Amino acid sequence: MAKAPVLTPRSDDFPRWYQDLINKAELADNGPVRGTMVIRPYGYGLWERMQQELDARIKEAGARNAYFPLFIPQSYLTREAEHVEGFAPELAVVTHGGGKELEEPVVVRPTSETIVNEYFSKWVQSYRDLPLLINQWANVVRWEMRPRVFLRTTEFLWQEGHTAHATYEDARDYAAHIHKEVYADFMVNVLGIDVVLGRKTASERFAGAVNTLTLEGMMGDGKALQMGTSHELGQNFARAFNTRYLSRDGQQELVWQTSWGASTRMVGGLIMSHGDDSGLRVPPRLAPVQAVVLAIKGDEAVLAKVREIGDRLTAAGVRVEVDDRTDTPFGRRAVDWELKGVPVRVEVGPRDLENGTAMLVRRIPGGKEPVGLDALAALLPAILEEDQALLLAQSRERRVSRTSDVSTVGAAVEAALAGGWARIPWADLGEEGEARLAEHAVTVRCLLAEDGSVPDADDAPGNVAVVARAY
């Protein structure tokens, strides 16, 4: 009788495969309240590494971390009409506290533009206070009708940046800098996901923004995932909260603003972009554990050697875990590390010691080969970089091979429903065509300029719409 697979094959049922992987790789569990999640230590370790990498880039961009309250007076949200209209269906509202009805209901933050502006209006007095560049790492709550762990949850973790600038140009350029130099650099060079950078259409724009820049990744099933966004807010929130500054000319002026965010949705993107039928494949630059050294048997000489190898690899700059739990069968441990997607396994048993070798198992390209014990520390850094590059190449090849150029709405829908993306001239599609796509649960993920760059305007000549089904 054939052995049952550890995971549902992706080709049989992609959503079931995704849920199986999350459970068996011990990434997360469903929380007790519908739409919430409990992130387990290994899953949280992935998020911590994402935080570290993103936080360093955010700080290089000049922003500093702060923290704003979880509860926002409901009246704050009503000050910016588009904003409250956009978030109204997702709000969680607290009406009672301490056993009494509150004088004013408070909203559990869905995002923090309103409360941030309440304080920006106090902190910004003159042009000398600008630009004001703030970021916070926090949780937010958006009542989700169709939850899916990591991808759409009622509560999720993220970072949200909020900035105020003296000019439109400065705000526009900063939003673009975050989009490209912070988010795209991280997603391409650390996550190994070949994201497309583009501009959202008016109907897909963040509520209250004048422009939304997005990063879209193609997942293993051909659907798109919005991995992060950077918004130009214009002066909409500044006008609503009277956030003004005294200019060099002695005039009171409204500030220009941006906001931008990326969330635990990136963990879902990591799974769906790189995972295979054996589990996760974690990019080496991201991996909390880049190499695991496994003792095959509880022989004292073997245990001593795996610990020594662990020390050598750590000294070589590799993030290592030593697995000497020989009371658990080796096969089970090997499968567990395979599921977790650790890039490299170094397996050592008594016979390996006799030969002066270890078995080197590479998770990302697959395959195994014996390697001299003394050569491991020198080999591994280069191998990890090779495997990092391979994941990005595979992500890019998937996107390119499954994206087709079309000229009609019908062809765009056909391409999306077949598990790919379509590119169609925006002049041929327009808002009417966008509405027709929506009838088939297909959306315009972003607009690109003719040369593939981010366009300066929705209606710039030559704009191309990237069309897909999405999570």
N, C-alpha and C positions, 0 to 999 in steps of 0.2 A: 504494500500500500504506500502511495506517495505521501511524503511528509507534508503536513499542512504548512503553508507559508506563515512567517511571523507576522507579516502585514498583509492586508488586502492589496493585491497588485494595483498599481496606479491606473493601468489601462482598463481594469474592471470597474473600478468605482473610486474616482479621485477624491471626492469628499470623505469617503469612508477610510481610504488610505491616510488622508491627512489626520483624521481623528485617531486612528490606530497609532500613528507615529507619535502624536502628542502624548498619548497614554503610555505606550510601551517604552518610549525614550525618557519618560518621567519628566516631561516639560511642564505640564499644568494639569489641573483638574477643574471641572465646573464648580463654581461657588454655590452656596446654599440659596442665594437669591438669583432668580432667572437673569441670565446675561452677565453674571459676574464670573470671575475666574480666580483660582488659587494658583499662583505661579510657584512651581516647585524649585528646589535649589539649582538643579542643572539649567532649567529654563531661565531662572533669574540670573545665573552666571552669564548666560548669553546676553541678557539685557544689560548687566553691569558693564560688560566689555563694550557694548554699543554706547552706553553712557560715557565711558571713559574716552573713547575715540571721538565722539561728537563733542563732548564738553571741551576737549583740548582745542578743537577747531573753532568752536564758538568763542572761546576766550581769545584765540588768535585774531578773530574778527573784531575784538574790542569790547564784546559784551561781558557784563559781570552778572553773577548769579544773585538772585534775591528770592523772596518768598512772599506770596500774597494769600489772603485767607481763602478757605474752601467755600465759605458762605458769602453770598453776594446779595445785598438788598434787591428785591425784585424791581424796585423803581429804577435802578441803574440800567437794567436791560431795556426798559421802555424808552430810554432817551435816544437810542439810535434805531429808527424804525425798521430798516432792512435787517438789522442784526437780530432784533427780537422776533421778527417774523420768520427769519430763517431757522432760529433755534427753538421756537415755541413748542413744536411737537416732541422735542427731545428733552425738555426740561424736567428735572426733579425738584419739586417745590416743598419746602418745610413750612408747615402752618402752625405747628405746636412745638413747644419746648418747655421743659421744666414743669410739665403738667398743665400748662396754660396756653391759650391761643395767642400767637404772636401779634403784636400791633401791626407789623408789616411782615408779610411772608418773605422768606429768604430762599434764594435759588442755590442749589448745589452746583458749583461752577461747571459749565459746559466748555468754557474757554474764558480767558480773563481780560479781554480788551476793555470791558467797562470798568472793572475795579482798578485796573492799572491806570486808566485815564483819570479816574478820580484823584489818584495820587500824583500822576504826572502834572496835573493842573496846579498842584501845590508846590511841586519840586522845581518846575520850570518857571523861571522869572525873566531871564534875559538870554540873549544869544550865547553868552558865556556858558550857559548850562547845557548847550546842545553841541553835538548830538548826545542824547541820553539813550544808552544801550543796555537793556536789561533782559535777562533770561531767567526762567525758573524751571526746575524739575519738580513735577507734581503729578497728582492724579486728577482726572476730570470725570464727570458723569454725564452721559447722554443716553437717555432711555431708548434702548435698542429693541426694535420689533423682531428682527431676525438675527439673533446672536450667533457668533461662531468664534471659538476661542482664538485669541490674539488678533483676529481680523476685525470683528465687530463685537465689542463687549460694552455693557452698560457702564462699567467703570474701566478705565485703562490708564496706563502710565505714559507720560510723555515729557518733552521739554517744549516750552512755548516762549518765544522771544518777542519782545515788545520794544519798539524804538521810536524816538521822536527826533525830528530833524528840522533845520531852518529852511530848507528848500525842497521843492518837489524833486529836483535832480538828485540831491543827496539821498533822499529816501528811496527813490527808484533804484539808484545804483547800489544801495546797501541791500535791498531786497534781492537784487540780482546776484550780489556777492554771496549772500547766504545760500541762494539757490544752487550756484555753481561751485563755489570754493569750499563751502561747508558740507552741504548735503550730497551733491553729486560726487565730490571727491571721496567722501566716506563710503557712499553706496557702491561706487565703482571699484575703488582701490582697497576697501576693507571687506565689504559684504560680497564683492565679486559679482554684482548684479548689474547688467548692462542697461541702466535706466535711460529713458528718453526724456529730455528736458524740453518742456513746452509751456504754452500759455493756455489757461482755461478759457472756454467760451463764456459769454455773459451768463448763460443759464447755469453753468457749473461753478461759477465764481463764489468765493467765500462771502457769506452774508455781511455786507457792510464794506467790502473792499471795492477798489476801482480796478484792480488787476490781481489775478492769482497765477503764480508760477508753480508748476507741478513737476514731479518726477514720477514717471510711470514705468513699472517693470512688467515684463511678460512672465507669467508663471508657467509651471510645467504643463498645464492643461490648455495653454494659449490664452487664458483670460488675463486682463490687466489688473494690476494692483497699484493704487496711488500710494507711493512710499513716503511722500513728504510734500509740504507746500510752503510757499513764501508769498506773502500778500503785501501789495501796496494798498494802504488804507486811505490814501489821499488826506483830506482834512475832515472826513466824515465824523470820526470820533472826537477829533479836536473841537469841532463846532458844537457837538452835542455836550461836551464836558467843559467847554470854554478853556481849552488848553492853549494858552497864548504865551508869547515871549516878547520882550522889548528888543527890537532890532537895532543894528548899529546906527540906523538913521533915526532912532528914537520913536519908532512906530510900534504899536501893538499888533503883532501878527499871529495868526494861527499856525501851529506846528504842522508838519507833514509826517506821516507815520507809516510804520511797517509792523507786521506780526508774522510769525513763522513757527512751524511745529513739525515734529516727527515723533512717532509713538511706538508702543509695543507691537503695533501692526507690523513693524519691520521683522519681528521674530517670525510671524506668519509668512512674510515674504521670503525669508531665509529658507524656511521649510519647503515651501512650494516651488521655489526657484531651483534649489540644489538637491532636494531629497530624491531618493530612488527607492526601489522595492526592498532594499535592505535597511532603510532608515535615513537619518540625517546625513548630510555631508557638510561639515562646517569649514568655512574658509580659514586657512591657517592663521591669517593676520587677526582674525576675530576670535578664534577658538580659545576658551578659557584653559583647556587642556589641549596642547598641540601634539603631544606624544604620551602614550601610556605604556609603561614597561610592565609586562605581565610575567609573573613566575608561573610556569606550567605545573610544577610540583613543589611540595613543601620541603624539599631538600635544603639543608642549611647552606650549602655552598651556592645553590641557586638563589636563595633569598638574599644572601650577602651580595651576590653579583648584580641582581636587579636593583638593589639599593645603590650600589656603586655607580651603575649606569645612569640611574636617575640623577645622582649628584653631578656626574660629568655633563649630562645634557643640560641640566639647569645652569651649570657654569658656562655652557656654550650659548646661553640666552634662549633656550627652549623652555616653554611652559610645560612642565612634566607632572604626571601623577604615577606613582608606583603602586601596582596592584599585586599585593602579596597575600590576598585572601584565599589561600589554598584550601580552606575548608569548603569553599564553593567550587563546583566543577569548572574546569578550565573552559569547556565549550560554552557553558552558560555565560561566563564572564566575557568571553570573546564576542558573543552575540550581543550582549548588552553594550559593549563599547562600539560595536558596529552600528547599532541602533542610534547611539548618541553622536555618531559622526566624527569621532576624534580622528584627525587626519592620519596619524601614524600609530601603529602598534608595534612594539618591540617585544617579541615573545622569546623567553629563555627557559630551557629545560636542561636536565642532566646531560643529554646527548649534545646539545648545543655547546655546553661548557667544555665537553671533551674536544669538540671541534674548534673551539675558540671563536664561535659565531653566535649570532642571534637571528631569528627569523624576522625580517622587516616586512610588515603588512601595510600597504598604502590604501587608505579608504577611498580617496577621490578618484584616481584612475583605476583602482583595483589592482590585484596581483600581489605576490609575495616573493621574496628571495632572501637567501642567507647572506648576511653581511658580517664581516669581521668585527669583533667587539671593539677593537681599538679604532675602527674607522667610523663608528656611529656618530660621534660628536662632530666630526668634520663634515659628514654627509648630510645630516638632517636639515640644517638651515637652508641649504640649496634645494633639497627635495621639497621642503615646505613652500618655498617661493615658486617652484615649478607647478605645484598643485594649486596654489592660489591663482596663477595665471591660467591654468586649465579651466577652472570653474568660470572665470570671466569669459574665456573664449567660448565655452559651451553655452553660456547665457546669451552671448552675442549671436552665435550661430543660430540658436533657436529663434530669436527675435527676427533676424534677417530672413531666414528660410520660411517663416510662417507669417510674413507680412506681404500683402499683395497690393498693387496699385490698381484702383478701380475708378470708374467714372460715373456710376449710378448708385442710388440709394439701395436698390435691390442687390447689386453685386456686393456692396459693403456689408449688408445684413448677412448675405450668404457666406462671406468670408468669416465674419465674426461667429456665426452659428456653427461653422465647421471647425472652430477651435483656433482661430488666428486673428490677426489684426488686418485692417485695411487702411490704405491712405487714399484720400479723395480730395480733389481741389475744393477749398472752402467756398469758392465762387459757385461751384456746382451743387454744393450741399446747402449751405445757409441755414438759417434758423428753422425754416419750414422742413428741410430735410432732416435736421436734428430732431425735430418733433416726430417725424415718421420713424426714425431709428428707435426712438424711445418706445414705440408701440411693440417692438421686438426685444425689449430689454437690452438694447445696444446703445452705447453712449459715445459721444466725442470725448476721448480722453484728454486730448490737447490739440492745440494748433501749432504748426511748425512753419517757419519761413521756407521759401522755395529751396534754399541751400541746406535745410535741416537745422538751422539755428533757431533761437527763440525770437519770434516776431515782436516788433515794437507796438503793434496795434492789432485788434481783432480782425479788422478789414484790410490789412496791408495787402497790396497786390501780390499774387502768387502764394498766398497762405495755403497750407495743406492741413486737412483734418486727419488725425489718427483716431480710428474708430474701432471699438472692441466691446465685448462683454466684460464686465468687471466685478470684482469683489467689493 
